[in-house]
Amino acid sequence: MKIEVLGPGCPRCQTLESNVKEALEQLGIDAEVEKITEIGQIAARGVLSTPGIVIDGKVVSAGKLLSVDEIKALLKKS
């Protein structure tokens, strides 16, 4: 599983990245987590509002700071 956290580096984006890592740890999932900070790359994924999460190439959240539990729910669906 590959997860991309999209955001220019703002506090909300950093918190989202931490929440993603915490959710993965709690679920015992081994996944590659990549932080995408370049605006052009973020826009190329169709995300106009950050922070965002992409799981295995599919945008699952944009413009919202998700909690650990919300991220866990998304991961269980993927």
Residue, then its C-alpha position, 0 to 999 in steps of 0.5 A: m500500500k502506498i499513501e501520499v499526504l498532500g500539502p505544502g508543509c503547513p501545520r495542518c498538513q504535518t498533523l495529517e501526516s502524523n495521524v496517517k502514521e499513527a493510524l497505520e501503526q494502530l492497525g499494524i499496516d506496513a505502508e509506504v508514506e510519501k509527503i508531496t509538497e510541490i503544488g504542481q504535483i498536488a494539483a496534478r492529482g486533482v487536489l485543489s484544497t490541502p491537506g489531502i490523502v491519496i491511497d494507492g493512486k486514489v484521492v480519498s480526502a482533500g481539504k480536511l484534517l482527518s482524525v486518526d479514527e477517520i483515517k483508520a476507517l479509510l484504510k480499512k476500506s482500501 
